[in-house]
């Protein structure tokens, strides 16, 4: 048994049990969800096509994790113009575990789930720096300052003499 379902604007062929990566859904990890946009159902040769969706048919799924896809590099170039541009993109994804295809009136029991265990990744804890222990208050002799040495003054560069103006070349006589 399989079904064609629309999830986040894309169509997927699903059957139970199956792991599926779709565009990011705003759902919590570990939660069960029912998807209702079933466009087609094939039940051992008996095909039901929706107009636009099949009435009463739903997909039971569990959200396993949120992640990012592979990096896709997009480059543009115009030859002989010195123009090059390179951009990268990583798509945000949600990983779903398809539990069952539910017909009219069927309900899914979440306690009989076949989904793998969800490992919720916690953000790494920031280590707090321990406050520095205050040094014991003892009176120390003030440090003697060495006399500051003065750098030798730089001599000004001699002024350049103005170059005499160049004379224009005499005109050539073209008549002979």
C-alpha positions in Angstrom: 0.0 0.0 0.0 1.3 3.4 -0.9 0.0 7.0 -1.2 1.0 10.2 -2.9 0.8 13.0 -0.3 1.5 16.8 -0.6 3.8 18.1 2.2 5.1 21.7 2.2 4.2 22.2 -1.4 5.9 19.1 -2.8 4.5 15.7 -3.6 6.0 12.5 -2.1 5.2 8.8 -2.6 5.1 7.3 0.9 4.5 3.9 2.4 4.8 2.6 5.9 7.4 2.3 7.4 9.6 4.9 5.7 11.9 7.7 6.6 11.3 10.9 4.6 13.1 14.3 4.5 10.9 17.3 3.6 11.2 21.1 3.7 11.2 22.5 7.2 7.9 22.1 9.1 7.2 24.1 12.2 6.7 21.0 14.5 8.4 19.9 17.6 10.8 16.9 17.5 9.3 13.7 18.8 5.6 14.7 18.1 3.1 12.7 16.1 1.3 14.4 13.2 -1.4 13.5 10.7 -1.0 14.7 7.1 -4.3 15.2 5.3 -3.4 16.3 1.8 -3.4 12.7 0.3 -3.8 12.9 -3.5 -3.8 9.2 -4.4 -4.0 5.9 -2.6 -3.1 2.5 -4.0 -4.3 -0.3 -1.8 -3.0 -3.6 -3.4 -4.1 -2.6 -6.9 -7.2 -0.6 -5.9 -6.4 3.0 -6.8 -8.3 5.9 -5.3 -7.6 9.3 -6.9 -8.7 12.5 -5.1 -10.4 15.5 -6.5 -8.1 17.2 -5.4 -7.7 15.1 -2.2 -9.0 11.6 -1.2 -11.7 12.1 1.5 -10.9 10.7 4.9 -7.5 9.4 4.2 -4.6 10.6 6.3 -0.9 9.8 6.8 0.3 9.2 10.4 3.9 10.4 10.9 6.4 11.2 13.6 8.9 14.1 13.5 12.3 12.7 14.1 14.7 15.6 13.7 15.3 19.0 12.1 18.5 19.4 10.1 20.1 21.0 7.1 20.7 19.5 3.7 23.9 19.4 1.8 25.4 22.7 0.6 24.6 23.7 -2.9 26.9 26.1 -4.6 25.5 28.5 -7.2 27.9 30.4 -9.4 27.5 33.1 -12.0 30.1 34.3 -14.5 30.2 36.6 -17.5 33.1 35.9 -19.7 35.6 38.7 -20.6 33.9 41.1 -18.2 35.6 40.2 -14.9 32.3 39.3 -13.2 32.1 36.3 -11.0 29.7 35.6 -8.1 29.5 32.5 -5.9 26.7 31.8 -3.4 26.0 28.8 -1.2 22.7 27.5 0.2 21.8 24.8 2.8 18.1 23.9 2.8 16.4 23.5 6.2 14.8 20.0 6.4 12.5 18.0 8.7 12.9 14.3 9.0 9.6 12.4 9.2 9.0 8.7 10.0 5.9 7.5 8.1 3.9 5.3 10.6 0.8 4.3 8.7 -1.7 5.2 6.0 -5.0 5.7 7.7 -8.4 5.2 5.9 -11.8 6.6 6.8 -12.5 6.3 10.5 -9.1 4.7 11.4 -7.1 6.1 14.3 -3.4 5.7 15.0 -2.3 4.5 18.4 1.0 6.4 19.2 1.9 3.8 21.8 2.5 1.2 19.0 4.9 3.5 17.2 7.6 1.8 15.1 9.7 5.0 14.8 13.3 5.0 16.0 14.1 6.9 19.2 14.3 10.6 18.9 17.6 12.1 20.2 17.0 15.7 21.1 20.2 17.6 20.7 20.7 20.1 23.5 22.6 23.3 22.9 26.2 23.0 24.3 26.3 24.6 27.8 28.5 27.7 28.0 31.2 27.4 30.6 31.2 30.3 33.0 34.5 31.7 34.0 35.2 31.5 37.7 35.8 34.9 39.2 39.5 35.5 39.8 40.5 35.4 43.4 41.5 38.8 44.7 45.2 39.1 45.5 45.9 39.7 49.2 46.1 43.4 50.0 49.7 44.2 50.8 51.5 47.4 50.5 54.2 47.3 47.9 56.8 50.0 47.2 55.8 52.1 44.2 57.7 51.2 41.1 60.2 53.7 39.9 59.6 55.1 36.5 62.5 55.3 34.1 63.0 58.7 32.5 61.4 58.8 29.1 63.8 59.0 26.3 63.1 61.5 23.6 63.3 60.4 20.0 65.7 62.5 17.9 63.8 65.1 15.9 63.6 64.4 12.2 65.1 66.9 9.9 62.8 68.4 7.3 63.4 67.3 3.8 65.0 70.0 1.6 62.5 71.7 -0.7 62.8 70.8 -4.4 63.6 73.4 -6.9 60.9 74.2 -9.4 61.8 72.8 -12.8 61.9 75.4 -15.6 58.8 75.3 -17.9 59.2 73.3 -21.1 59.1 75.2 -24.3 56.7 74.3 -27.0 58.3 72.6 -30.1 58.5 74.8 -33.1 55.9 74.3 -35.8 57.0 72.4 -38.8 56.7 74.0 -42.2 54.7 71.6 -44.3 54.9 73.7 -47.5 57.9 73.3 -49.7 
